[in-house]
């Protein structure tokens, strides 16, 4: 017999949880503008707070003009997605983005559902299922949840991944030989955005004798419209340092998905959050009136990837990452820097040391645009 959910009581409990979580988040001391020390390194106070809590919120990173470009590309992408799951055309009758690929690039979910919880998707890392509120009756059966490989279809988001300050942060955390892993545009529209059940991103190195805080890299999450306790990611501070955790047991002990020690990511448009991929995190179905659009990407230290056996997003099958594959995927950093340099010629570009040492020079032109087609075939996941 199905369990009956009193959604009125649930909403009241959720709103109280949101208020309490936001109060906890505000006093952590892990937010502020990007600051660098006199030697050019990321300020040690920021690194200390990031390593202690497992995430950090950088404020006012993306200026208004760039936010407008990102929004324009987001709106354009939403016009170009398939008219429905599995369709070849968009709502205007044009070939939809990704329709010609072997694996879907646009991922769908039932409104307010938990599409990953309790399944073997994403290497089975989502062990619990979040509460799924009742969606409005007039919503479609499924809505767009994630657009993978967005850099292939959006110059603005490609340029964002070449942001010099973000890349300097990546170098500070992972060393000069850092590499990217994958990108996804996460879309949580009001009253329909699906949840991500509690999980830790890392899947590969938990039992490595050399395991440490940075073994599975870190995520970067620029916010187009900002994030609230109701629609944003929640973190369990410090959990990134505790190894592989039994999340199902944590939820059982809490008596619900409302983990008492968790805090929400609360930020404004243009803020950028970084989070350790080992931290316990998740998000609730977006029953609020506020939209969240986040470009998720991030970086590993190359030493943790080369020779490692990761997994493919499409079918969870295993793949071992050799130097050639890693080099191919890291080309996207070169193209992102080149695209940004062409668009913002007065900005000081980041120098990616692996390309500089090899004497590789990247330019952004039509040849480059063709070169990045299908780049996600080389994604790295550990």
C-alpha positions in Angstrom: 0.0 0.0 0.0 1.4 3.4 -1.0 2.4 5.8 1.7 0.1 8.8 1.9 2.0 12.2 2.0 0.4 15.2 3.7 1.9 17.8 1.3 0.5 20.7 3.4 2.4 19.5 6.5 5.4 18.7 4.3 5.5 22.2 2.9 5.4 23.7 6.3 8.3 21.5 7.5 10.3 22.3 4.4 9.9 26.1 4.8 11.1 25.9 8.4 14.0 23.7 7.3 14.9 26.3 4.6 14.9 29.2 7.1 17.0 27.3 9.6 19.5 26.1 7.0 19.9 29.5 5.5 20.7 30.9 9.0 23.4 28.2 9.4 24.9 28.9 6.0 25.2 32.7 6.7 27.6 32.2 9.6 30.0 29.7 8.1 32.4 32.3 6.9 32.9 30.7 3.5 31.8 33.5 1.1 33.1 36.7 -0.3 34.8 38.1 -3.4 37.7 36.3 -5.2 40.9 37.4 -3.5 44.5 36.6 -4.4 47.6 37.0 -2.3 50.6 39.1 -3.2 52.3 36.2 -4.9 49.2 35.7 -7.1 48.0 32.6 -5.3 44.5 32.2 -4.1 44.2 33.9 -0.7 45.0 31.4 2.0 41.9 32.4 4.1 39.8 31.3 1.1 41.6 28.0 0.7 41.4 27.3 4.5 37.6 27.9 4.5 37.1 25.8 1.4 39.1 22.9 2.8 37.4 23.1 6.2 33.8 23.3 4.9 34.1 21.7 1.5 32.6 24.6 -0.5 33.0 28.3 -1.0 30.8 31.0 -2.5 32.6 33.6 -4.6 30.5 36.7 -4.9 30.0 39.1 -7.9 32.3 37.1 -10.2 30.3 37.5 -13.4 29.4 41.1 -14.5 26.0 42.2 -15.7 27.0 42.2 -19.4 28.3 38.7 -19.3 25.2 37.5 -17.4 23.1 39.0 -20.2 25.0 37.0 -22.8 24.7 33.8 -20.7 20.9 34.4 -20.3 20.5 34.9 -24.1 22.3 31.7 -24.8 20.3 29.8 -22.2 17.0 31.1 -23.7 18.3 30.1 -27.2 19.2 26.6 -26.0 15.7 26.2 -24.6 14.2 27.0 -28.0 16.5 24.4 -29.6 15.8 21.4 -27.3 13.6 18.6 -28.7 9.9 19.4 -28.5 9.6 16.3 -26.4 11.8 13.5 -25.1 13.1 11.5 -28.0 11.9 13.9 -30.7 14.3 14.9 -33.5 12.9 18.4 -34.0 12.6 21.5 -31.7 9.4 23.4 -31.2 10.1 25.4 -34.4 10.5 22.4 -36.6 14.3 22.6 -36.8 16.7 19.7 -36.0 17.0 19.8 -32.2 20.4 20.0 -30.5 21.9 16.6 -30.0 19.3 14.8 -32.1 22.0 13.4 -34.4 24.0 11.9 -31.5 24.1 8.3 -30.4 23.4 9.3 -26.8 20.9 12.0 -25.7 22.4 15.4 -24.8 19.1 16.7 -23.4 17.9 14.8 -20.3 14.3 14.9 -19.0 12.6 14.3 -15.7 9.0 14.3 -14.5 8.2 17.6 -12.8 9.2 17.7 -9.1 10.5 14.1 -9.3 13.7 12.5 -8.2 15.0 10.8 -11.4 18.2 9.4 -9.9 17.3 8.5 -6.3 17.4 4.8 -5.6 18.5 3.9 -9.1 21.8 2.6 -10.6 22.2 5.7 -12.8 25.4 7.8 -12.4 27.2 4.8 -11.0 24.4 4.2 -8.4 25.7 7.0 -6.1 22.1 8.3 -5.3 21.2 5.7 -2.7 18.1 7.4 -1.3 14.9 8.8 -2.9 13.8 12.3 -2.1 10.1 13.2 -1.5 8.4 14.0 -4.8 5.7 16.7 -4.3 2.6 16.6 -6.5 3.1 18.8 -9.6 0.5 21.0 -11.1 -2.0 19.1 -13.4 -1.3 21.3 -16.4 2.5 20.6 -16.6 3.9 18.3 -19.3 4.7 14.7 -18.5 8.4 15.5 -18.6 10.5 18.7 -18.6 14.1 19.5 -19.5 16.4 18.8 -16.5 20.0 18.8 -17.8 21.6 19.8 -21.1 25.0 18.0 -21.3 27.9 19.2 -23.5 26.5 22.8 -23.6 29.8 24.3 -24.6 29.3 22.8 -28.1 26.2 24.9 -28.5 26.9 28.1 -26.5 29.8 30.4 -27.0 28.9 32.3 -23.8 29.1 29.2 -21.7 32.3 28.1 -23.4 33.8 31.5 -22.6 32.7 31.2 -19.0 34.7 28.0 -18.5 37.8 30.0 -19.7 37.3 32.7 -17.0 40.8 33.6 -15.8 39.9 33.8 -12.1 38.1 30.5 -12.2 41.1 28.8 -13.9 43.4 30.4 -11.3 41.3 28.8 -8.6 41.6 25.5 -10.3 45.3 25.8 -10.5 45.5 26.8 -6.8 43.5 23.7 -5.7 44.7 21.0 -8.1 48.1 22.3 -9.3 49.1 23.4 -12.8 48.3 20.1 -14.4 44.6 20.2 -13.8 42.1 18.8 -16.3 38.3 19.2 -16.9 35.8 16.5 -16.6 32.3 17.3 -18.0 29.7 20.1 -18.2 26.0 20.2 -17.7 23.5 23.0 -17.7 21.1 22.2 -14.8 17.7 23.7 -15.2 15.2 23.9 -12.3 12.2 26.0 -13.3 9.6 27.1 -10.8 7.1 24.5 -9.8 8.7 21.8 -11.9 12.5 21.4 -11.3 13.5 17.9 -10.3 15.6 17.0 -7.3 19.1 15.6 -7.0 19.0 13.1 -4.1 21.8 13.2 -1.5 25.1 11.9 -2.9 28.9 12.2 -3.1 30.2 12.7 -6.7 33.4 10.7 -6.3 33.2 7.0 -7.3 36.7 5.8 -7.9 39.4 6.6 -5.3 37.7 6.0 -1.9 40.0 3.0 -1.1 43.2 4.4 -2.6 46.0 4.4 0.0 46.9 7.9 -1.1 43.3 9.2 -0.8 43.0 12.8 0.3 40.7 15.8 0.2 41.3 16.5 -3.5 41.2 12.9 -4.8 37.9 13.5 -6.8 38.4 17.1 -7.8 35.9 19.9 -7.3 32.8 21.4 -9.0 32.3 24.9 -10.2 28.7 26.2 -10.2 28.1 29.7 -11.7 24.6 31.0 -11.0 22.7 32.7 -13.8 19.7 33.7 -11.6 21.0 33.1 -8.2 20.1 30.3 -5.8 17.9 30.0 -2.8 17.3 27.4 0.0 14.3 26.2 -2.0 15.9 25.7 -5.4 19.6 25.5 -4.7 22.1 22.8 -3.8 22.5 21.8 -0.1 25.8 20.7 1.4 26.8 18.8 4.6 29.8 20.9 5.7 33.0 18.9 6.4 31.6 15.6 5.0 34.2 15.8 2.1 36.9 14.8 4.6 35.2 11.8 6.1 35.6 9.3 3.2 32.7 7.3 1.6 29.6 7.8 3.8 26.5 5.7 4.2 24.0 8.3 3.1 21.0 6.0 3.5 21.9 5.6 7.1 22.2 9.4 7.5 18.7 9.9 6.1 17.3 7.1 8.3 18.9 8.6 11.4 17.5 12.0 10.5 14.0 10.5 10.0 13.6 12.3 6.6 15.6 13.8 3.7 16.0 16.9 5.8 19.6 16.3 7.1 19.9 18.5 10.1 23.5 19.5 9.6 23.1 20.5 5.9 23.2 24.1 4.7 21.9 25.6 1.4 23.8 27.4 -1.3 22.3 30.9 -1.2 23.7 33.3 -3.7 23.0 36.1 -6.2 23.1 36.1 -10.0 26.8 36.1 -11.0 28.0 34.4 -7.9 30.1 31.2 -8.4 30.3 28.4 -5.9 33.0 25.8 -5.8 32.5 22.5 -4.0 34.6 19.4 -3.3 33.2 16.5 -5.2 33.4 14.3 -2.1 31.0 16.5 -0.1 27.5 15.1 0.6 25.2 17.3 -1.3 21.8 17.3 -3.1 18.8 19.5 -3.9 15.1 19.3 -3.4 12.4 19.6 -6.0 11.8 23.2 -6.8 8.3 24.0 -5.6 9.3 27.7 -5.3 8.5 30.6 -7.6 12.2 31.1 -8.4 14.2 29.6 -11.3 17.7 28.2 -11.0 20.0 27.7 -13.9 23.5 26.5 -13.1 26.4 25.5 -15.4 28.0 22.6 -13.7 31.7 21.9 -14.6 34.9 21.3 -12.7 38.4 20.1 -12.6 40.7 17.2 -11.4 44.4 17.0 -10.7 45.7 15.0 -13.7 47.5 12.6 -11.4 44.2 11.3 -10.1 42.8 10.7 -13.6 45.6 9.2 -15.7 45.4 5.4 -15.5 42.2 5.5 -13.5 39.1 3.6 -14.5 36.1 5.8 -14.7 32.6 5.5 -16.2 30.6 6.6 -19.2 27.5 8.8 -18.5 25.4 7.1 -21.1 25.5 3.5 -19.8 27.7 3.4 -16.7 30.2 1.2 -18.6 33.9 1.4 -17.5 36.6 3.2 -19.3 40.3 3.6 -18.5 41.7 7.1 -19.1 45.1 7.2 -20.9 47.2 10.2 -21.6 45.9 10.7 -25.1 42.2 10.9 -23.9 43.1 13.3 -21.1 45.0 15.5 -23.5 42.1 15.5 -25.9 39.6 16.5 -23.2 42.0 19.2 -21.9 41.9 20.9 -25.4 38.6 22.4 -24.3 40.5 24.6 -21.8 42.6 25.9 -24.7 39.5 26.6 -26.8 37.7 28.2 -23.9 40.6 30.6 -23.2 40.9 31.4 -26.9 37.1 32.1 -27.2 37.2 34.3 -24.2 40.3 36.2 -25.4 38.6 36.9 -28.7 35.5 38.2 -27.0 37.2 40.1 -24.2 40.4 41.3 -25.7 41.2 43.7 -22.8 41.0 41.0 -20.1 44.2 39.3 -19.0 43.9 35.7 -20.2 44.9 32.7 -18.1 47.9 30.7 -19.2 47.3 27.0 -19.0 50.7 25.6 -18.3 50.4 22.1 -20.0 49.6 23.9 -23.3 52.3 26.5 -22.7 54.9 23.9 -22.0 54.0 22.0 -25.2 54.0 25.2 -27.3 50.3 24.6 -28.2 48.5 27.7 -29.4 44.7 27.8 -29.6 42.5 30.1 -31.7 38.8 30.5 -31.8 37.4 30.3 -35.3 35.2 28.1 -37.5 37.9 25.4 -37.6 38.0 25.4 -33.8 34.2 25.3 -33.6 34.2 22.1 -35.7 37.1 20.7 -33.6 35.0 20.8 -30.4 32.1 18.9 -31.9 31.5 15.8 -30.0 34.0 16.8 -27.3 31.9 15.1 -24.6 33.0 11.7 -26.0 36.2 12.3 -24.1 34.6 13.4 -20.8 36.4 12.2 -17.6 34.5 10.9 -14.6 36.1 9.5 -11.5 
